[in-house]
Amino acid sequence: MILNEMNSAASVEDVLALTLEALRDAKERMRPVFGQERVAASAGRFLETLLGNEPRKTGWMRAEAAGDPGPWRQQALLGRGHWDADALRDVVRDHVVEHLGDADAVLVVDETGFLKKGSASCGVGRQYTGSAGKITNCQIGVFAAYVSDKGHAFLDRALYLPKAWTEKPERLAAAHVPGDVTFASKPSLATAMIGRALAADVPFRWVAGDSVYGVSELEMALRRAGKGFVLGVNANHWFHSWRPDIHWSGEAREIIKTLPDETWVRCSAGRGTKGERLYDWLYCPMADLEASEYSGISTGIWTRGLLVRRNPSDGDLAYFTTWCPQGTPLEILVRVEGTRWRIEEGFETAKNEFGLDHNETRSWHGWHRHVSLVMLAYAMMAAVRSQANAMALKKSQLHKRGRSSAGQSRKSAASP
């Protein structure tokens, strides 16, 4: 669970008190989103059930946990109720920034699949999802996660609509898709999320993503915004250097063949469940460019480069395009790339613990409402974890100071 990463010195009483206070705070924050008090109360009970121990967060199970005779209130909240899921998304964003905000934070963009049967659920279709590792009948949601030293939580989300949906107005109407929604690629959805974060003055310095997002559309948006990035690309992605001292031109997989083995550097991409994630890394700075040519925000020389990760156990390679201030150490680029694991952990926790994939609605707004409520539950517990760890660290430091003072007193008493 998300609380598993808490410092062991945090007591159960401390965690419980923080959780109850966080729940009260979350309900107060989201209250203005709902017009009627009964709808707000229903949303509060929904949030409570997401935090419960039920292995599945289905409508009937949520209703039973909330003390309702059936799932009708839950269904009304997600379906027939009149409230704006994007307004709740903004509440989640502000909550995350308040508790986890940091100027050096990383925004991670990625997608996850929601397995579905039939063809009526909004956006469903046969498409590839890494959740199943194959092409299957599912929905795809694109997400942005906020990662800082204080913790990580989801910041934004969007349901991906394949062209099989956007080219059929009758399907869109049946799923209550807003009239202004048209086809948007996954990188376009991610770019829009980053634009919303920038407009809301969310503090972050970097963006990370896998090879789906390492395309010119997202790259150029980040250059204009003055943000660094480490974005995955395919092995055949073309790189061309403009350096006076060395010339590289060709596919990423061909460029690295020209470099000696001692060029690789082993370092950690961050701690995982089994310790440090050690890989071999190779970095090729391709061009030093004046940032002001792309952005009215940042100045100075920035470097466009190729970063490659090699698995020491099997030699598997992964490639990334990078954009960073000139002289940025390799270790920082590796750290940024390593934050991508946080969003994968987030998907697993949100599905296993908070019912992210237990959405039983079929409509556009039903999907966004359910996911936004889950995001709030996740953000709430991420804040609790951060607070509990800070509390435990403070107690530990006070305990060490107490022992040190006691030791000094004993020495003084023993002095002649």
N, C-alpha and C positions, 0 to 999 in steps of 0.2 A: 504494500500500500504506500501512498505518498508520504505517510508519516514514518515509514521505516527508516528514512534517512535522518531522522532527528537524533541529536546528540543523546546518548544513553543516560546522561546526567539529568535530562529533563524528566521530572516526575510525572506520574499519571495525573495527579491533581493539577499540576501546572497545565498540562496539555488539555485536560477537560475544561478548565476555566477559560483558556484561550479559545477553545473551540466554541463554547457557548457564547462568548463575547463576539467572536467572528460571525456566528450565525445571526445574532441580533443586528450586527452592523450590516451584514449583507442584505437582510430584509429591509432595513431602513434605506439603504442605497437604492434598491430596486423598487421601492414603494411608488415613486413618482411615475414609473413606467406604466402602471396599471391604473385605469381610470376609476374603477369601483373597488371599494374596500374588500368585497367578497372575492373578487378576482385576485387581489393582492394576497389575501389570506390563503387562497388556493395555491398560488405560486410559492408562498412560504412553506406550505405543507409539501409541495412537490420538491422543493429544495431539501427539506428535511429527509424525505425518503431517499433522495439520491445519496445522502450521507450515511444511510443505514447499512446494515450488514446483509441485506437480502442479496443472494448471489445473482439474481436477475431483477432488473428494474422495469418489469413489464407493467402495463396499466393495472391489471388486477392485483399484482403484488404491491405496487405503489399505493393503490386504493386501500388494501388491507392494512398496510403500515400506517396510513394516514387515518384509519378508522372510518373510511367511507364504505357504504354498502356495495359500491361498484365503481368501475373506472370512469363514470360519466363526467365527473368534475375534472378529472385529469384530461380526458379527451376534449372537453370544452375549453380548457386552458390552452391546449396546443392547437385546437382547430377553430372552434366557433368564436372564441373570445376576440375582443378588439384591442389589441395592443401591438406595439412595434418591436419586433425582435432586434432590429438594429439599434434601438434605444437601449435595450438591455446589453447588447454587445458593447456599447460605449460605456455603460456602467462597469462592465467587466474590465475594459481597458483601463479606466481610471483607477479601479481597485488594484490592478496589477502594477501600474506605475507607482502608486502611492506606497506599496509595500515592497516591491522588488526593483524599483527604478534605479538605474545607474547609467552614467554617461558612457561607459565602456560596454554596455550590454550588446547582445547579438539578437537580431531577429532571424529566426529560422523558418523557412517556408517549405512545406511538404504536403503530401496528400495521403489520405487513407481511405480504404474501401469499407462499404457497409453491405454485406451480403443480403440479397433480397430475392424473393420469389415473385413471379408474375411480372406484369409490365405496367402496372398502374402507378406505383410509387414514383414521385417526381425525380427525373434524372436517371432512372434505372435503365440498365441495358447491359449487353455483353461487352465487357471492357476489362482491360488488365488492371489488376490491383495487387500491390505487393502484400496486402494483408493475407491473400490466399496464394500468392505466388503464381497466378495463372489468370487466363481470361475466363471470366465467369459473370453471372448475372448479379449486378451490384450497383450501388450508388457510389460516387466519388466525391469526397469533400476535401477542399483545399484549405489549409490552416496556416496561420502565422503564430509562432510561439515566441515568447520573450524569455531570454536566458541571461541571467546576471549572476554574480557571485552570491547574491542573496537567495536565489532560487529560480524556478522557471514555471511558466503557466501559459495557457493559450490566450492570445490577444485578439484574434480575428478569425473568421471562417467564411466560406462560401461554398454553395453546392454547385458542382460542375454539371453543366447540361450539354450532353453530346449533340451533334448536329441532327441525329435521328429525332431529337426532341425539338430543337429550335427551328427545324424546317417543317414542323407540323403544328400549326396554330391550334388545332383542335386538342392535341395532347397538352399543350401549354395551358389552354383555358380550363381543361378538366382538372389540372393540378393547381389551379389558381396562381399561376406564375404571373407576376406583374407585367403589364404591357410593354414596359421599356426594357425588359430583359431580352438580350439577344445572345448569339453565340459568343463565348469568350474562352480562349484557350487557358490552360492552367497557368502559364506564365503571365497572361493578362490579368487573371484573377489575383495572382500574387502581387503584381505591380500595383493594382488598385488598393490592396491591403496596405502596402508600404506607403502609398500616397495618403491613405487615411491616417496612418500613424504619424507621418510627417505633418499633416495638417493639424493634428491634435498635440503637436510638440512632444511626442513620446521620445524620451532620451535613449538613443542607441548610436553605436558607432559602426557596426558591421551588419552584413546580411550573409547568411549561409543557406545553401540549398543543394539538392542533388542535380543530376544531369538533365532532368526535365526543365529546370529553370535557368540553366547556363546558356541563355540565348541573348541576342543583341537587345531585344526589347527591355528586358529587366536590367541588363548591364547599363544601358544608356540612361535609364531612369535613375539608377543609383549614382552614376557619375554626375549627373546634373544636380542631385541632392547632396553631393559631397560625402557620400557614405562608401566605406570600403566594403569589399565582398570577396567571398570564396565560394564559387559556384561550380558544381560538377559539370563536366562536359564528357562527350564520348571520346573514345580512343582516336577516332579519325577527325577530331576537331582540328581545324587549321590554325596554326600560329605563325606569325611573321615578326621577326625582331627588327628594331630600328636602332640597334646599338652600334656604335662605331667600332667597338673592340671585337665583337663576335657576331656572326650572322647565323640565325636559325630561321628556317622556313620549311614548313611541311606539316604533316599530321603529328599530333602529340606523341603517338606511339613510335614514330620514326625519329623524332628529335631526340628522345631520351636514349636511343640506341647509340648515338654519337658521343655520349658522355661516359667517362670512366667510372668504374664501380665505386671508387672512393668519393665520388660526388655525393653519394647517398649519406644521409645523416639519420641516426636512430633517435627518436624522441617520442614522448607520450602525447597522445591526443586527449588526455584526461583520464580520470579514474572511472573504472567501470565496476560492475558487481564483483569481478575477480581481480581487481587491482588495476594498475596502470595499463592503459591500452597502448602498447608499444608498437610502432611501425617504423619503416624506413621511409625517409622523405627526400625528395629532390625538388629544388626550386630553380627555375630559369627566369630571371628578370628579362622581359622582352623589350620594353621601351620605357624611357623616362619622359613623361609628358607634363606640360603645364596644365594644372587642374583648372585654371580659369578659362581655358578654351572650351571646357565642357560645362562649367558650373559658375554661377554668380555667387556661390556661397563659399567654396573652398579655394584656396590659393596655394602656390608652391608647386614643387615637383612631386608628382605621383607616378607610381610604377605599375605597368601592366605586366603580368607574368603568368607562367605555367607552374603549377604545383602538382606533384605526383606522389601518391601514397602507395607503398608496396608492403604487402603482408609478409612478414618474415617466415611464416610457416609454409605458405604455398606459393608465394611469389605473385599473388593476384595484385593487379594494378588498378588504381583509380586516378582520374585526371580532373584538374580543377583550373578554371581561369580566375585570376586574382586581380584586384585593384586596391592599392594601398599607398600611403605616404612613402616617399623614397626613404630607404634605410630601415623599413619595418623588419624586425627580426623574423627569421623562419619560425621560431617558437610561437610567436603571436599568430601567424597564419595557421599553424597547426592547431593552436587552441581554438581559433574560430571554426575551423573545419570540424573539430571534435564536438562542438556544441550541437551538431546535427543529431547526435545520439539522444539528446535531451527530448526532442520532439517525438522520437520513436518511443522512448520510455513513457512520454506523456500519453501517446495514443494507447499504449498497453494498459497503463493505469486507468485512464479515463474509461476504457471499455470494460476492464475487469472490475473496477471499484465503483464507478459512477454511472454506468449504464449508457455510455456514449452511443453504443451500437444497438441499444434496446428501444429505438424509436419505432413506434407502431403507426405513425401518421403517414399519409401518402402525399400531402400537399407541400407546396413550396414553403409557405409560412410555418407549417407544422415542423418541418425539418429544422429550419433556422431557429424556431423557438426552443425546441428540445435541446439542440446543440448549445444554444446560448445559456440555457439554465445549467447544463452540465459544465460549461466553461466557468460559470460563476462558482459552482461547487468546488471545482478543481482549484480555482484561484484562491478561494477562501482557505482551503486546506494548505495550499502552498504558502500563504501568509502565516498561518498557524505554525507551520514547520519552521519558517524563518524566525519567527518570534521565539519559539521554544528553543531553538538552537542558540540564539543570542542570549536568552535567559540562562541557559545551561552554561554557556561560556563565561558569562559574568559570575555565576556562582562558583565555577571552577577557579577563576582568577582570584576571587575573594578567599576561597579556601586555601589556595597556595600562599597568598599573602599572610593569612592567619598562621599557617604552619611556619612560614619564614620568620614572622614576628615572635612566635613562641620559641623558636630555636635560638633567636638572638637573645631573648630574655633569659633563657636557661644558661647561655654562655656568660651573660653578664653576671648572673647570680653566682656562677662557679668561679668567677675571677677573684684573685686574692685582693 
